[in-house]
Amino acid sequence: MKVITRIADLRRLRRGLPEPVGLVPTMGCLHQGHLSLVRKAREENPSLVASIFVNPIQFGPGEDFIRYPRDVAGDLALLEKERADIVFMPEAVEMYPPQFDSWVEVGGPSGRLEGASRPGHFRGVTTVCAKLFNIVQPARAYFGQKDAQQAAVIKKMVADLNMNLEIVTLPTVREPDGLAMSSRNGYLSLDERRAALVLYQALTLGRGLWEREERDAGRIRREMTRLIQKEPLARIDYVSIAHAETLEELARVTPPALISLAVKIGATRLIDNILL
Amino acid sequence: MKVITRIADLRRLRRGLPEPVGLVPTMGCLHQGHLSLVRKAREENPSLVASIFVNPIQFGPGEDFIRYPRDVAGDLALLEKERADIVFMPEAVEMYPPQFDSWVEVGGPSGRLEGASRPGHFRGVTTVCAKLFNIVQPARAYFGQKDAQQAAVIKKMVADLNMNLEIVTLPTVREPDGLAMSSRNGYLSLDERRAALVLYQALTLGRGLWEREERDAGRIRREMTRLIQKEPLARIDYVSIAHAETLEELARVTPPALISLAVKIGATRLIDNILL
């Protein structure tokens, strides 16, 4: 496994890789969710590149860029074990030299939910993905369903700009009690860790109502909201039932629909979702 | 020579093309300026793709998209003669289906001059170029120095987003009397055609002053402006002496500098430039 920090070095190595190449872009601090992507990519492609890059331009002012968890040594050990061929781990200035000023902006799904709560977030995500795709030239790139909106936005970018790769999304990996795996779970105190369960409970409640033929999205949102509000450590950012691709809010629930939510547990903002 | 209108068909054909591929993106109505690009691309690459696409998203409201000159039959005859392998000629809806909403935006040089006079213009140019580059996957794409700012913006996009191609710019081709070749010259009446010479005359005056050691950019701009104002059919949009890459206006002239101007001759807006 080669660890590469320079774009030029990656390009050189890239030429010698057997096709097709699978890419797993990450911000590091890898958990089982990431590893499920890495394993799938390893299975489907003769060559596997993983990137570790805490992308500054997708964090807003006041967000957790500085304290975002990092564990490079642990990440490299895990990726070595999963037989990654290359780990790309650039410094921020390598990706964004001082004159950098070109951006990929996706409309539609990127304005809602996370995009509304975190202005500029998806512009940072799509721009770094465009760069990584151009640098690594993968045939497939792997993303987790946990960040459902991110996956929808990236798929839209790839389709609209005719990029030459397939975006593969894999199911959210959960702790035994249902909490979605996230690098940000590490921020939680013991009390908060328990309170964080309310996200998955609310999603399960929503799905349950839908399975019992409830089609009124407003009613499902209200029931979910009520459940979350019973948890004193939780503060709702949004509870959404939306079209799974456009992310437009639904009045009546019809598949493909995405139930998603963002909830602050203490100081930690968590997101989760399930597809109907 | 194959004429292709569908992206999927182009992708299929593209796989069989010997590498590297040269791309000449055009809006059609080809003149000697385009042909110099086509010939260079033919010379430098085993495979040559030319595109003809009057790109609606780079025209502002009230600009000349509808009446922009078109001559597909003439263009195809010229490209056949230059031994293009493929001509890509999509309809607008093929490039921009109804849900299309992803954009490449370049800051810096794209805000000035043409960007200031034509808001959104360069966003349209960079977005269509990103799409064409992704569809055709050329090793080199060829642009005329006549659109110097366009070339600077595209080069910046390619560098910032790590796109895998080289942007080649070739010198402006001129009529015997100095007028830069442009598809828009066809709009000019006989009187306007004569008046249009003032663009090149002003550029020549500017260069002459520089060659005679004038370094005060303001003085050169003023002399050029005075010359153009003597022409009753001409109305100045801008006269600029700027850094050739950033396009920031200079106070003192030092190479690499670009003298550029945009002048309306009657209803026709023309641009031209020379590099110092």
Interface residues (C-beta under 8 A of the other chain):
Chain A: I7 Q99 F100 D101 S102 W103 V104 E105 V106 G107 G108 T126 T127 A130 K131 N134 I135 Q137 K156 M157 D160 L161 N162 M163 N164
Chain B: I7 Q99 F100 D101 S102 W103 V104 E105 V106 G107 G108 T126 T127 A130 K131 N134 I135 Q137 K156 M157 D160 L161 N162 M163 N164
